[in-house]
Amino acid sequence: MKTFLSKQAKKYLDKLPKNIREKIVSAIKNIPLGDVKPLKGKYRGFYRLRVSNHRILFKREDNTIYVYRIDVRGDVNK
């Protein structure tokens, strides 16, 4: 499965400590496993993946995952 990260997602990952970054990257590689929920409202068609205190906002199309945003809980939908 191919994974593409947005500019914001790459920048956020680069700023994280190595252990948290590895945990998030591992969770993204293992999608659809994990705590994944579909979103409603203006983010219809997107999913969120929960990794400890962080949320990953992504869209899945065929065999490709597009990660649009990674942020701490509560700030990801802003």
Distance bins in CASP14 RR format, pairs under 12 A and 6 or more apart:
PFRMAT RR
TARGET T0000
AUTHOR 0000-0000-0000
RMODE 2
METHOD distances of the structure
MODEL  1
1 28 0 0 0 0 1 0 0 0 0 0 0
1 29 0 0 0 0 1 0 0 0 0 0 0
1 30 0 0 0 0 1 0 0 0 0 0 0
1 31 1 0 0 1 0 0 0 0 0 0 0
1 32 0 0 0 0 1 0 0 0 0 0 0
1 33 0 0 0 0 0 1 0 0 0 0 0
1 58 0 0 0 0 0 1 0 0 0 0 0
1 60 0 0 0 0 1 0 0 0 0 0 0
1 61 0 0 0 0 0 1 0 0 0 0 0
1 62 0 0 0 0 1 0 0 0 0 0 0
1 63 1 0 1 0 0 0 0 0 0 0 0
1 64 1 0 0 1 0 0 0 0 0 0 0
1 65 1 0 0 1 0 0 0 0 0 0 0
1 66 0 0 0 0 0 1 0 0 0 0 0
2 28 0 0 0 0 0 1 0 0 0 0 0
2 29 0 0 0 0 0 1 0 0 0 0 0
2 31 0 0 0 0 0 1 0 0 0 0 0
2 60 0 0 0 0 0 1 0 0 0 0 0
2 61 0 0 0 0 0 1 0 0 0 0 0
2 62 0 0 0 0 1 0 0 0 0 0 0
2 63 1 0 0 1 0 0 0 0 0 0 0
2 64 1 0 1 0 0 0 0 0 0 0 0
2 65 1 0 0 1 0 0 0 0 0 0 0
2 66 0 0 0 0 1 0 0 0 0 0 0
2 67 0 0 0 0 0 1 0 0 0 0 0
3 9 0 0 0 0 1 0 0 0 0 0 0
3 10 0 0 0 0 0 1 0 0 0 0 0
3 13 0 0 0 0 0 1 0 0 0 0 0
3 24 0 0 0 0 0 1 0 0 0 0 0
3 25 0 0 0 0 1 0 0 0 0 0 0
3 26 0 0 0 0 0 1 0 0 0 0 0
3 27 0 0 0 0 0 1 0 0 0 0 0
3 28 1 0 0 1 0 0 0 0 0 0 0
3 29 1 0 0 1 0 0 0 0 0 0 0
3 30 0 0 0 0 0 1 0 0 0 0 0
3 31 0 0 0 0 1 0 0 0 0 0 0
3 49 0 0 0 0 0 1 0 0 0 0 0
3 56 0 0 0 0 0 1 0 0 0 0 0
3 58 0 0 0 0 1 0 0 0 0 0 0
3 59 0 0 0 0 0 1 0 0 0 0 0
3 60 0 0 0 0 0 1 0 0 0 0 0
3 61 0 0 0 0 0 1 0 0 0 0 0
3 63 0 0 0 0 0 1 0 0 0 0 0
3 64 1 0 0 1 0 0 0 0 0 0 0
3 65 1 0 1 0 0 0 0 0 0 0 0
3 66 0 0 0 0 1 0 0 0 0 0 0
3 67 1 0 0 1 0 0 0 0 0 0 0
3 68 0 0 0 0 0 1 0 0 0 0 0
4 10 0 0 0 0 1 0 0 0 0 0 0
4 28 0 0 0 0 0 1 0 0 0 0 0
4 58 0 0 0 0 1 0 0 0 0 0 0
4 59 0 0 0 0 1 0 0 0 0 0 0
4 60 0 0 0 0 0 1 0 0 0 0 0
4 61 0 0 0 0 0 1 0 0 0 0 0
4 63 0 0 0 0 0 1 0 0 0 0 0
4 64 1 0 0 1 0 0 0 0 0 0 0
4 65 1 0 0 1 0 0 0 0 0 0 0
4 66 1 0 1 0 0 0 0 0 0 0 0
4 67 1 0 0 1 0 0 0 0 0 0 0
4 68 0 0 0 0 1 0 0 0 0 0 0
5 11 0 0 0 0 1 0 0 0 0 0 0
5 12 0 0 0 0 1 0 0 0 0 0 0
5 13 1 0 0 1 0 0 0 0 0 0 0
5 14 0 0 0 0 0 1 0 0 0 0 0
5 24 0 0 0 0 0 1 0 0 0 0 0
5 25 0 0 0 0 1 0 0 0 0 0 0
5 28 0 0 0 0 1 0 0 0 0 0 0
5 29 0 0 0 0 0 1 0 0 0 0 0
5 56 0 0 0 0 1 0 0 0 0 0 0
5 57 0 0 0 0 0 1 0 0 0 0 0
5 58 0 0 0 0 1 0 0 0 0 0 0
5 64 0 0 0 0 0 1 0 0 0 0 0
5 65 0 0 0 0 1 0 0 0 0 0 0
5 66 0 0 0 0 1 0 0 0 0 0 0
5 67 1 0 1 0 0 0 0 0 0 0 0
5 68 0 0 0 0 1 0 0 0 0 0 0
5 69 0 0 0 0 1 0 0 0 0 0 0
5 70 0 0 0 0 1 0 0 0 0 0 0
6 12 0 0 0 0 1 0 0 0 0 0 0
6 13 0 0 0 0 0 1 0 0 0 0 0
6 56 0 0 0 0 0 1 0 0 0 0 0
6 57 0 0 0 0 1 0 0 0 0 0 0
6 58 0 0 0 0 1 0 0 0 0 0 0
6 59 0 0 0 0 0 1 0 0 0 0 0
6 65 0 0 0 0 0 1 0 0 0 0 0
6 66 1 0 0 1 0 0 0 0 0 0 0
6 67 1 0 0 1 0 0 0 0 0 0 0
6 68 1 0 1 0 0 0 0 0 0 0 0
6 69 1 0 0 1 0 0 0 0 0 0 0
6 70 0 0 0 0 1 0 0 0 0 0 0
6 71 0 0 0 0 0 1 0 0 0 0 0
7 13 0 0 0 0 0 1 0 0 0 0 0
7 14 0 0 0 0 0 1 0 0 0 0 0
7 67 0 0 0 0 0 1 0 0 0 0 0
7 68 0 0 0 0 0 1 0 0 0 0 0
7 69 0 0 0 0 0 1 0 0 0 0 0
7 70 0 0 0 0 0 1 0 0 0 0 0
8 14 0 0 0 0 0 1 0 0 0 0 0
8 15 0 0 0 0 0 1 0 0 0 0 0
8 56 0 0 0 0 0 1 0 0 0 0 0
8 57 0 0 0 0 1 0 0 0 0 0 0
8 67 0 0 0 0 1 0 0 0 0 0 0
8 68 1 0 0 1 0 0 0 0 0 0 0
8 69 1 0 1 0 0 0 0 0 0 0 0
8 70 1 0 0 1 0 0 0 0 0 0 0
8 71 0 0 0 0 1 0 0 0 0 0 0
8 75 0 0 0 0 0 1 0 0 0 0 0
8 76 0 0 0 0 0 1 0 0 0 0 0
9 15 0 0 0 0 0 1 0 0 0 0 0
9 16 0 0 0 0 0 1 0 0 0 0 0
9 21 0 0 0 0 0 1 0 0 0 0 0
9 24 0 0 0 0 1 0 0 0 0 0 0
9 25 0 0 0 0 0 1 0 0 0 0 0
9 28 0 0 0 0 1 0 0 0 0 0 0
9 49 0 0 0 0 0 1 0 0 0 0 0
9 54 0 0 0 0 0 1 0 0 0 0 0
9 55 0 0 0 0 0 1 0 0 0 0 0
9 56 1 0 0 1 0 0 0 0 0 0 0
9 57 0 0 0 0 1 0 0 0 0 0 0
9 58 0 0 0 0 1 0 0 0 0 0 0
9 65 0 0 0 0 0 1 0 0 0 0 0
9 66 0 0 0 0 1 0 0 0 0 0 0
9 67 1 0 1 0 0 0 0 0 0 0 0
9 68 1 0 0 1 0 0 0 0 0 0 0
9 69 1 0 0 1 0 0 0 0 0 0 0
9 70 1 0 1 0 0 0 0 0 0 0 0
9 71 0 0 0 0 1 0 0 0 0 0 0
9 76 0 0 0 0 0 1 0 0 0 0 0
10 16 0 0 0 0 0 1 0 0 0 0 0
10 21 0 0 0 0 0 1 0 0 0 0 0
10 24 0 0 0 0 0 1 0 0 0 0 0
10 25 0 0 0 0 0 1 0 0 0 0 0
10 28 0 0 0 0 0 1 0 0 0 0 0
10 67 0 0 0 0 1 0 0 0 0 0 0
10 68 0 0 0 0 0 1 0 0 0 0 0
10 69 0 0 0 0 0 1 0 0 0 0 0
10 70 0 0 0 0 1 0 0 0 0 0 0
11 69 0 0 0 0 0 1 0 0 0 0 0
11 70 0 0 0 0 1 0 0 0 0 0 0
11 71 0 0 0 0 0 1 0 0 0 0 0
12 20 0 0 0 0 0 1 0 0 0 0 0
12 21 0 0 0 0 1 0 0 0 0 0 0
12 24 0 0 0 0 1 0 0 0 0 0 0
12 25 0 0 0 0 0 1 0 0 0 0 0
12 54 0 0 0 0 1 0 0 0 0 0 0
12 55 0 0 0 0 0 1 0 0 0 0 0
12 56 0 0 0 0 1 0 0 0 0 0 0
12 57 0 0 0 0 0 1 0 0 0 0 0
12 67 0 0 0 0 1 0 0 0 0 0 0
12 68 0 0 0 0 0 1 0 0 0 0 0
12 69 1 0 0 1 0 0 0 0 0 0 0
12 70 1 0 1 0 0 0 0 0 0 0 0
12 71 1 0 0 1 0 0 0 0 0 0 0
12 72 0 0 0 0 1 0 0 0 0 0 0
12 75 0 0 0 0 0 1 0 0 0 0 0
12 76 0 0 0 0 0 1 0 0 0 0 0
13 20 0 0 0 0 1 0 0 0 0 0 0
13 21 1 0 1 0 0 0 0 0 0 0 0
13 22 0 0 0 0 0 1 0 0 0 0 0
13 23 0 0 0 0 0 1 0 0 0 0 0
13 24 1 0 0 1 0 0 0 0 0 0 0
13 25 1 0 0 1 0 0 0 0 0 0 0
13 27 0 0 0 0 0 1 0 0 0 0 0
13 28 0 0 0 0 1 0 0 0 0 0 0
13 51 0 0 0 0 0 1 0 0 0 0 0
13 54 0 0 0 0 1 0 0 0 0 0 0
13 56 0 0 0 0 1 0 0 0 0 0 0
13 67 0 0 0 0 1 0 0 0 0 0 0
13 69 0 0 0 0 0 1 0 0 0 0 0
13 70 1 0 0 1 0 0 0 0 0 0 0
13 71 0 0 0 0 0 1 0 0 0 0 0
14 20 0 0 0 0 0 1 0 0 0 0 0
14 21 1 0 0 1 0 0 0 0 0 0 0
14 24 0 0 0 0 0 1 0 0 0 0 0
14 25 0 0 0 0 0 1 0 0 0 0 0
14 70 0 0 0 0 0 1 0 0 0 0 0
15 21 0 0 0 0 1 0 0 0 0 0 0
15 24 0 0 0 0 0 1 0 0 0 0 0
15 54 0 0 0 0 0 1 0 0 0 0 0
15 70 0 0 0 0 0 1 0 0 0 0 0
15 71 0 0 0 0 0 1 0 0 0 0 0
15 72 0 0 0 0 0 1 0 0 0 0 0
16 22 0 0 0 0 1 0 0 0 0 0 0
16 23 0 0 0 0 1 0 0 0 0 0 0
16 24 1 0 0 1 0 0 0 0 0 0 0
16 25 0 0 0 0 1 0 0 0 0 0 0
16 51 0 0 0 0 0 1 0 0 0 0 0
16 52 0 0 0 0 0 1 0 0 0 0 0
16 53 0 0 0 0 0 1 0 0 0 0 0
16 54 0 0 0 0 1 0 0 0 0 0 0
16 70 0 0 0 0 1 0 0 0 0 0 0
16 71 0 0 0 0 0 1 0 0 0 0 0
16 72 0 0 0 0 0 1 0 0 0 0 0
17 23 0 0 0 0 1 0 0 0 0 0 0
17 24 0 0 0 0 0 1 0 0 0 0 0
17 54 0 0 0 0 0 1 0 0 0 0 0
18 24 0 0 0 0 0 1 0 0 0 0 0
18 25 0 0 0 0 0 1 0 0 0 0 0
19 25 0 0 0 0 0 1 0 0 0 0 0
19 26 0 0 0 0 0 1 0 0 0 0 0
19 51 0 0 0 0 0 1 0 0 0 0 0
19 52 0 0 0 0 0 1 0 0 0 0 0
20 26 0 0 0 0 0 1 0 0 0 0 0
20 27 0 0 0 0 0 1 0 0 0 0 0
20 51 0 0 0 0 1 0 0 0 0 0 0
20 52 1 0 0 1 0 0 0 0 0 0 0
20 53 0 0 0 0 1 0 0 0 0 0 0
20 54 1 0 0 1 0 0 0 0 0 0 0
20 70 0 0 0 0 0 1 0 0 0 0 0
20 72 0 0 0 0 0 1 0 0 0 0 0
21 27 0 0 0 0 0 1 0 0 0 0 0
21 28 0 0 0 0 0 1 0 0 0 0 0
21 51 0 0 0 0 0 1 0 0 0 0 0
21 54 0 0 0 0 0 1 0 0 0 0 0
21 70 0 0 0 0 1 0 0 0 0 0 0
22 28 0 0 0 0 0 1 0 0 0 0 0
22 29 0 0 0 0 0 1 0 0 0 0 0
22 51 0 0 0 0 0 1 0 0 0 0 0
23 29 0 0 0 0 0 1 0 0 0 0 0
23 30 0 0 0 0 0 1 0 0 0 0 0
23 34 0 0 0 0 0 1 0 0 0 0 0
23 49 0 0 0 0 0 1 0 0 0 0 0
23 50 0 0 0 0 0 1 0 0 0 0 0
23 51 1 0 1 0 0 0 0 0 0 0 0
23 52 1 0 0 1 0 0 0 0 0 0 0
23 53 0 0 0 0 0 1 0 0 0 0 0
23 54 0 0 0 0 1 0 0 0 0 0 0
23 56 0 0 0 0 0 1 0 0 0 0 0
23 70 0 0 0 0 0 1 0 0 0 0 0
24 30 0 0 0 0 0 1 0 0 0 0 0
24 31 0 0 0 0 0 1 0 0 0 0 0
24 49 0 0 0 0 1 0 0 0 0 0 0
24 50 0 0 0 0 0 1 0 0 0 0 0
24 51 1 0 1 0 0 0 0 0 0 0 0
24 52 0 0 0 0 1 0 0 0 0 0 0
24 53 0 0 0 0 0 1 0 0 0 0 0
24 54 1 0 0 1 0 0 0 0 0 0 0
24 55 0 0 0 0 0 1 0 0 0 0 0
24 56 1 0 0 1 0 0 0 0 0 0 0
24 58 0 0 0 0 0 1 0 0 0 0 0
24 67 0 0 0 0 1 0 0 0 0 0 0
24 70 1 0 0 1 0 0 0 0 0 0 0
24 71 0 0 0 0 0 1 0 0 0 0 0
24 72 0 0 0 0 0 1 0 0 0 0 0
25 31 0 0 0 0 0 1 0 0 0 0 0
25 49 0 0 0 0 0 1 0 0 0 0 0
25 51 0 0 0 0 1 0 0 0 0 0 0
25 54 0 0 0 0 0 1 0 0 0 0 0
25 56 0 0 0 0 0 1 0 0 0 0 0
25 67 0 0 0 0 0 1 0 0 0 0 0
25 70 0 0 0 0 0 1 0 0 0 0 0
26 33 0 0 0 0 0 1 0 0 0 0 0
26 34 0 0 0 0 0 1 0 0 0 0 0
26 49 0 0 0 0 0 1 0 0 0 0 0
26 51 0 0 0 0 1 0 0 0 0 0 0
26 52 0 0 0 0 0 1 0 0 0 0 0
26 56 0 0 0 0 0 1 0 0 0 0 0
27 33 0 0 0 0 1 0 0 0 0 0 0
27 34 1 0 0 1 0 0 0 0 0 0 0
27 35 0 0 0 0 1 0 0 0 0 0 0
27 36 0 0 0 0 1 0 0 0 0 0 0
27 48 0 0 0 0 0 1 0 0 0 0 0
27 49 1 0 0 1 0 0 0 0 0 0 0
27 50 0 0 0 0 1 0 0 0 0 0 0
27 51 1 0 1 0 0 0 0 0 0 0 0
27 52 0 0 0 0 1 0 0 0 0 0 0
27 54 0 0 0 0 1 0 0 0 0 0 0
27 55 0 0 0 0 0 1 0 0 0 0 0
27 56 1 0 0 1 0 0 0 0 0 0 0
27 58 0 0 0 0 0 1 0 0 0 0 0
27 65 0 0 0 0 0 1 0 0 0 0 0
27 67 0 0 0 0 0 1 0 0 0 0 0
27 70 0 0 0 0 0 1 0 0 0 0 0
28 34 0 0 0 0 0 1 0 0 0 0 0
28 36 0 0 0 0 0 1 0 0 0 0 0
28 47 0 0 0 0 0 1 0 0 0 0 0
28 49 1 0 0 1 0 0 0 0 0 0 0
28 51 0 0 0 0 1 0 0 0 0 0 0
28 54 0 0 0 0 0 1 0 0 0 0 0
28 55 0 0 0 0 0 1 0 0 0 0 0
28 56 1 0 0 1 0 0 0 0 0 0 0
28 57 0 0 0 0 0 1 0 0 0 0 0
28 58 1 0 0 1 0 0 0 0 0 0 0
28 60 0 0 0 0 0 1 0 0 0 0 0
28 65 1 0 0 1 0 0 0 0 0 0 0
28 66 0 0 0 0 0 1 0 0 0 0 0
28 67 1 0 0 1 0 0 0 0 0 0 0
28 70 0 0 0 0 1 0 0 0 0 0 0
29 49 0 0 0 0 0 1 0 0 0 0 0
29 51 0 0 0 0 0 1 0 0 0 0 0
29 56 0 0 0 0 0 1 0 0 0 0 0
29 65 0 0 0 0 1 0 0 0 0 0 0
29 67 0 0 0 0 0 1 0 0 0 0 0
30 36 0 0 0 0 0 1 0 0 0 0 0
30 49 0 0 0 0 1 0 0 0 0 0 0
30 51 0 0 0 0 0 1 0 0 0 0 0
30 56 0 0 0 0 0 1 0 0 0 0 0
30 65 0 0 0 0 0 1 0 0 0 0 0
31 47 0 0 0 0 1 0 0 0 0 0 0
31 48 0 0 0 0 0 1 0 0 0 0 0
31 49 1 0 0 1 0 0 0 0 0 0 0
31 50 0 0 0 0 0 1 0 0 0 0 0
31 51 0 0 0 0 0 1 0 0 0 0 0
31 56 0 0 0 0 1 0 0 0 0 0 0
31 58 1 0 0 1 0 0 0 0 0 0 0
31 59 0 0 0 0 0 1 0 0 0 0 0
31 60 1 0 0 1 0 0 0 0 0 0 0
31 63 0 0 0 0 0 1 0 0 0 0 0
31 64 0 0 0 0 0 1 0 0 0 0 0
31 65 1 0 1 0 0 0 0 0 0 0 0
31 66 0 0 0 0 0 1 0 0 0 0 0
31 67 0 0 0 0 1 0 0 0 0 0 0
32 38 0 0 0 0 0 1 0 0 0 0 0
32 47 0 0 0 0 1 0 0 0 0 0 0
32 49 0 0 0 0 1 0 0 0 0 0 0
32 58 0 0 0 0 0 1 0 0 0 0 0
32 60 1 0 0 1 0 0 0 0 0 0 0
32 65 0 0 0 0 1 0 0 0 0 0 0
33 49 0 0 0 0 1 0 0 0 0 0 0
33 51 0 0 0 0 0 1 0 0 0 0 0
34 47 0 0 0 0 0 1 0 0 0 0 0
34 48 0 0 0 0 0 1 0 0 0 0 0
34 49 1 0 0 1 0 0 0 0 0 0 0
34 50 1 0 0 1 0 0 0 0 0 0 0
34 51 0 0 0 0 1 0 0 0 0 0 0
34 52 0 0 0 0 0 1 0 0 0 0 0
34 56 0 0 0 0 0 1 0 0 0 0 0
35 47 0 0 0 0 0 1 0 0 0 0 0
35 48 0 0 0 0 1 0 0 0 0 0 0
35 49 1 0 0 1 0 0 0 0 0 0 0
35 50 1 0 1 0 0 0 0 0 0 0 0
35 51 0 0 0 0 1 0 0 0 0 0 0
35 52 0 0 0 0 0 1 0 0 0 0 0
35 54 0 0 0 0 0 1 0 0 0 0 0
35 55 0 0 0 0 1 0 0 0 0 0 0
35 56 0 0 0 0 0 1 0 0 0 0 0
35 73 0 0 0 0 0 1 0 0 0 0 0
36 46 0 0 0 0 0 1 0 0 0 0 0
36 47 1 0 1 0 0 0 0 0 0 0 0
36 48 1 0 0 1 0 0 0 0 0 0 0
36 49 1 0 1 0 0 0 0 0 0 0 0
36 50 1 0 0 1 0 0 0 0 0 0 0
36 51 0 0 0 0 0 1 0 0 0 0 0
36 55 0 0 0 0 0 1 0 0 0 0 0
36 56 0 0 0 0 1 0 0 0 0 0 0
36 57 0 0 0 0 0 1 0 0 0 0 0
36 58 0 0 0 0 1 0 0 0 0 0 0
36 59 0 0 0 0 0 1 0 0 0 0 0
36 60 0 0 0 0 1 0 0 0 0 0 0
36 65 0 0 0 0 0 1 0 0 0 0 0
37 43 0 0 0 0 0 1 0 0 0 0 0
37 45 0 0 0 0 0 1 0 0 0 0 0
37 46 0 0 0 0 0 1 0 0 0 0 0
37 47 1 0 0 1 0 0 0 0 0 0 0
37 48 1 0 1 0 0 0 0 0 0 0 0
37 49 0 0 0 0 1 0 0 0 0 0 0
37 50 1 0 0 1 0 0 0 0 0 0 0
37 55 0 0 0 0 0 1 0 0 0 0 0
37 56 0 0 0 0 0 1 0 0 0 0 0
37 57 0 0 0 0 0 1 0 0 0 0 0
37 58 0 0 0 0 0 1 0 0 0 0 0
38 44 0 0 0 0 1 0 0 0 0 0 0
38 45 1 0 0 1 0 0 0 0 0 0 0
38 46 1 0 0 1 0 0 0 0 0 0 0
38 47 1 0 1 0 0 0 0 0 0 0 0
38 48 0 0 0 0 1 0 0 0 0 0 0
38 49 0 0 0 0 0 1 0 0 0 0 0
38 57 0 0 0 0 0 1 0 0 0 0 0
38 58 0 0 0 0 0 1 0 0 0 0 0
38 59 0 0 0 0 0 1 0 0 0 0 0
38 60 0 0 0 0 0 1 0 0 0 0 0
39 45 1 0 0 1 0 0 0 0 0 0 0
39 46 1 0 1 0 0 0 0 0 0 0 0
39 47 1 0 0 1 0 0 0 0 0 0 0
39 48 1 0 1 0 0 0 0 0 0 0 0
39 49 0 0 0 0 0 1 0 0 0 0 0
39 55 0 0 0 0 0 1 0 0 0 0 0
39 56 0 0 0 0 0 1 0 0 0 0 0
39 57 1 0 0 1 0 0 0 0 0 0 0
39 58 0 0 0 0 1 0 0 0 0 0 0
39 59 0 0 0 0 1 0 0 0 0 0 0
39 68 0 0 0 0 0 1 0 0 0 0 0
39 69 0 0 0 0 0 1 0 0 0 0 0
39 76 0 0 0 0 1 0 0 0 0 0 0
39 77 1 0 0 1 0 0 0 0 0 0 0
40 46 0 0 0 0 1 0 0 0 0 0 0
40 47 0 0 0 0 0 1 0 0 0 0 0
40 48 0 0 0 0 0 1 0 0 0 0 0
40 77 0 0 0 0 0 1 0 0 0 0 0
41 77 0 0 0 0 1 0 0 0 0 0 0
42 57 0 0 0 0 0 1 0 0 0 0 0
42 77 0 0 0 0 1 0 0 0 0 0 0
42 78 0 0 0 0 0 1 0 0 0 0 0
43 55 0 0 0 0 0 1 0 0 0 0 0
43 57 1 0 0 1 0 0 0 0 0 0 0
43 58 0 0 0 0 0 1 0 0 0 0 0
43 59 0 0 0 0 1 0 0 0 0 0 0
43 68 0 0 0 0 1 0 0 0 0 0 0
43 69 0 0 0 0 1 0 0 0 0 0 0
43 76 0 0 0 0 1 0 0 0 0 0 0
43 77 1 0 0 1 0 0 0 0 0 0 0
43 78 0 0 0 0 0 1 0 0 0 0 0
44 59 0 0 0 0 0 1 0 0 0 0 0
45 57 0 0 0 0 0 1 0 0 0 0 0
45 58 0 0 0 0 0 1 0 0 0 0 0
45 59 1 0 0 1 0 0 0 0 0 0 0
45 60 0 0 0 0 1 0 0 0 0 0 0
45 61 0 0 0 0 0 1 0 0 0 0 0
45 66 0 0 0 0 0 1 0 0 0 0 0
45 68 0 0 0 0 0 1 0 0 0 0 0
46 55 0 0 0 0 0 1 0 0 0 0 0
46 56 0 0 0 0 0 1 0 0 0 0 0
46 57 1 0 1 0 0 0 0 0 0 0 0
46 58 1 0 0 1 0 0 0 0 0 0 0
46 59 1 0 1 0 0 0 0 0 0 0 0
46 60 0 0 0 0 1 0 0 0 0 0 0
46 61 0 0 0 0 0 1 0 0 0 0 0
46 65 0 0 0 0 0 1 0 0 0 0 0
46 66 0 0 0 0 1 0 0 0 0 0 0
46 67 0 0 0 0 0 1 0 0 0 0 0
46 68 1 0 0 1 0 0 0 0 0 0 0
46 69 0 0 0 0 1 0 0 0 0 0 0
46 76 0 0 0 0 0 1 0 0 0 0 0
46 77 0 0 0 0 1 0 0 0 0 0 0
47 55 0 0 0 0 0 1 0 0 0 0 0
47 56 0 0 0 0 1 0 0 0 0 0 0
47 57 1 0 0 1 0 0 0 0 0 0 0
47 58 1 0 1 0 0 0 0 0 0 0 0
47 59 1 0 0 1 0 0 0 0 0 0 0
47 60 1 0 0 1 0 0 0 0 0 0 0
47 61 0 0 0 0 0 1 0 0 0 0 0
47 65 0 0 0 0 1 0 0 0 0 0 0
47 66 0 0 0 0 0 1 0 0 0 0 0
47 67 0 0 0 0 0 1 0 0 0 0 0
47 68 0 0 0 0 0 1 0 0 0 0 0
47 69 0 0 0 0 0 1 0 0 0 0 0
47 76 0 0 0 0 0 1 0 0 0 0 0
48 54 0 0 0 0 0 1 0 0 0 0 0
48 55 1 0 1 0 0 0 0 0 0 0 0
48 56 1 0 0 1 0 0 0 0 0 0 0
48 57 1 0 1 0 0 0 0 0 0 0 0
48 58 1 0 0 1 0 0 0 0 0 0 0
48 59 0 0 0 0 0 1 0 0 0 0 0
48 60 0 0 0 0 0 1 0 0 0 0 0
48 67 0 0 0 0 0 1 0 0 0 0 0
48 68 0 0 0 0 0 1 0 0 0 0 0
48 69 0 0 0 0 1 0 0 0 0 0 0
48 70 0 0 0 0 0 1 0 0 0 0 0
48 71 0 0 0 0 0 1 0 0 0 0 0
48 73 0 0 0 0 1 0 0 0 0 0 0
48 74 0 0 0 0 0 1 0 0 0 0 0
48 76 1 0 0 1 0 0 0 0 0 0 0
48 77 0 0 0 0 1 0 0 0 0 0 0
49 55 1 0 0 1 0 0 0 0 0 0 0
49 56 1 0 1 0 0 0 0 0 0 0 0
49 57 0 0 0 0 1 0 0 0 0 0 0
49 58 1 0 0 1 0 0 0 0 0 0 0
49 59 0 0 0 0 0 1 0 0 0 0 0
49 60 0 0 0 0 0 1 0 0 0 0 0
49 65 0 0 0 0 1 0 0 0 0 0 0
49 67 0 0 0 0 1 0 0 0 0 0 0
49 68 0 0 0 0 0 1 0 0 0 0 0
49 69 0 0 0 0 0 1 0 0 0 0 0
49 70 0 0 0 0 1 0 0 0 0 0 0
49 71 0 0 0 0 0 1 0 0 0 0 0
49 73 0 0 0 0 0 1 0 0 0 0 0
49 76 0 0 0 0 0 1 0 0 0 0 0
50 56 0 0 0 0 1 0 0 0 0 0 0
50 57 0 0 0 0 0 1 0 0 0 0 0
50 58 0 0 0 0 0 1 0 0 0 0 0
50 70 0 0 0 0 0 1 0 0 0 0 0
50 71 0 0 0 0 0 1 0 0 0 0 0
50 72 0 0 0 0 0 1 0 0 0 0 0
50 73 1 0 0 1 0 0 0 0 0 0 0
50 74 0 0 0 0 0 1 0 0 0 0 0
50 76 0 0 0 0 0 1 0 0 0 0 0
51 57 0 0 0 0 0 1 0 0 0 0 0
51 58 0 0 0 0 0 1 0 0 0 0 0
51 67 0 0 0 0 0 1 0 0 0 0 0
51 70 0 0 0 0 1 0 0 0 0 0 0
51 71 0 0 0 0 0 1 0 0 0 0 0
51 72 0 0 0 0 0 1 0 0 0 0 0
51 73 0 0 0 0 1 0 0 0 0 0 0
51 76 0 0 0 0 0 1 0 0 0 0 0
52 72 0 0 0 0 1 0 0 0 0 0 0
52 73 0 0 0 0 1 0 0 0 0 0 0
53 70 0 0 0 0 0 1 0 0 0 0 0
53 71 0 0 0 0 1 0 0 0 0 0 0
53 72 1 0 1 0 0 0 0 0 0 0 0
53 73 1 0 1 0 0 0 0 0 0 0 0
53 74 0 0 0 0 1 0 0 0 0 0 0
53 75 0 0 0 0 0 1 0 0 0 0 0
53 76 0 0 0 0 0 1 0 0 0 0 0
54 67 0 0 0 0 0 1 0 0 0 0 0
54 69 0 0 0 0 0 1 0 0 0 0 0
54 70 1 0 0 1 0 0 0 0 0 0 0
54 71 1 0 0 1 0 0 0 0 0 0 0
54 72 1 0 1 0 0 0 0 0 0 0 0
54 73 1 0 0 1 0 0 0 0 0 0 0
54 74 0 0 0 0 0 1 0 0 0 0 0
54 75 0 0 0 0 1 0 0 0 0 0 0
54 76 0 0 0 0 1 0 0 0 0 0 0
55 67 0 0 0 0 0 1 0 0 0 0 0
55 68 0 0 0 0 0 1 0 0 0 0 0
55 69 0 0 0 0 1 0 0 0 0 0 0
55 70 1 0 0 1 0 0 0 0 0 0 0
55 71 1 0 0 1 0 0 0 0 0 0 0
55 72 1 0 0 1 0 0 0 0 0 0 0
55 73 1 0 1 0 0 0 0 0 0 0 0
55 74 1 0 0 1 0 0 0 0 0 0 0
55 75 0 0 0 0 1 0 0 0 0 0 0
55 76 1 0 1 0 0 0 0 0 0 0 0
55 77 0 0 0 0 1 0 0 0 0 0 0
55 78 0 0 0 0 0 1 0 0 0 0 0
56 65 0 0 0 0 1 0 0 0 0 0 0
56 66 0 0 0 0 0 1 0 0 0 0 0
56 67 1 0 0 1 0 0 0 0 0 0 0
56 68 0 0 0 0 1 0 0 0 0 0 0
56 69 1 0 0 1 0 0 0 0 0 0 0
56 70 1 0 1 0 0 0 0 0 0 0 0
56 71 0 0 0 0 1 0 0 0 0 0 0
56 72 0 0 0 0 0 1 0 0 0 0 0
56 73 0 0 0 0 0 1 0 0 0 0 0
56 76 1 0 0 1 0 0 0 0 0 0 0
57 65 0 0 0 0 0 1 0 0 0 0 0
57 66 0 0 0 0 1 0 0 0 0 0 0
57 67 1 0 0 1 0 0 0 0 0 0 0
57 68 1 0 1 0 0 0 0 0 0 0 0
57 69 1 0 1 0 0 0 0 0 0 0 0
57 70 1 0 0 1 0 0 0 0 0 0 0
57 71 0 0 0 0 1 0 0 0 0 0 0
57 73 0 0 0 0 0 1 0 0 0 0 0
57 74 0 0 0 0 0 1 0 0 0 0 0
57 75 0 0 0 0 0 1 0 0 0 0 0
57 76 1 0 1 0 0 0 0 0 0 0 0
57 77 1 0 0 1 0 0 0 0 0 0 0
57 78 0 0 0 0 0 1 0 0 0 0 0
58 64 0 0 0 0 0 1 0 0 0 0 0
58 65 1 0 1 0 0 0 0 0 0 0 0
58 66 1 0 0 1 0 0 0 0 0 0 0
58 67 1 0 1 0 0 0 0 0 0 0 0
58 68 1 0 0 1 0 0 0 0 0 0 0
58 69 0 0 0 0 1 0 0 0 0 0 0
58 70 0 0 0 0 1 0 0 0 0 0 0
58 76 0 0 0 0 0 1 0 0 0 0 0
59 65 1 0 0 1 0 0 0 0 0 0 0
59 66 1 0 1 0 0 0 0 0 0 0 0
59 67 0 0 0 0 1 0 0 0 0 0 0
59 68 1 0 0 1 0 0 0 0 0 0 0
59 69 0 0 0 0 0 1 0 0 0 0 0
60 66 1 0 0 1 0 0 0 0 0 0 0
60 67 0 0 0 0 0 1 0 0 0 0 0
60 68 0 0 0 0 0 1 0 0 0 0 0
67 76 0 0 0 0 0 1 0 0 0 0 0
68 76 0 0 0 0 1 0 0 0 0 0 0
68 77 0 0 0 0 0 1 0 0 0 0 0
69 75 0 0 0 0 1 0 0 0 0 0 0
69 76 1 0 1 0 0 0 0 0 0 0 0
69 77 0 0 0 0 1 0 0 0 0 0 0
69 78 0 0 0 0 1 0 0 0 0 0 0
70 76 1 0 0 1 0 0 0 0 0 0 0
71 77 0 0 0 0 1 0 0 0 0 0 0
71 78 0 0 0 0 1 0 0 0 0 0 0
72 78 0 0 0 0 0 1 0 0 0 0 0
END
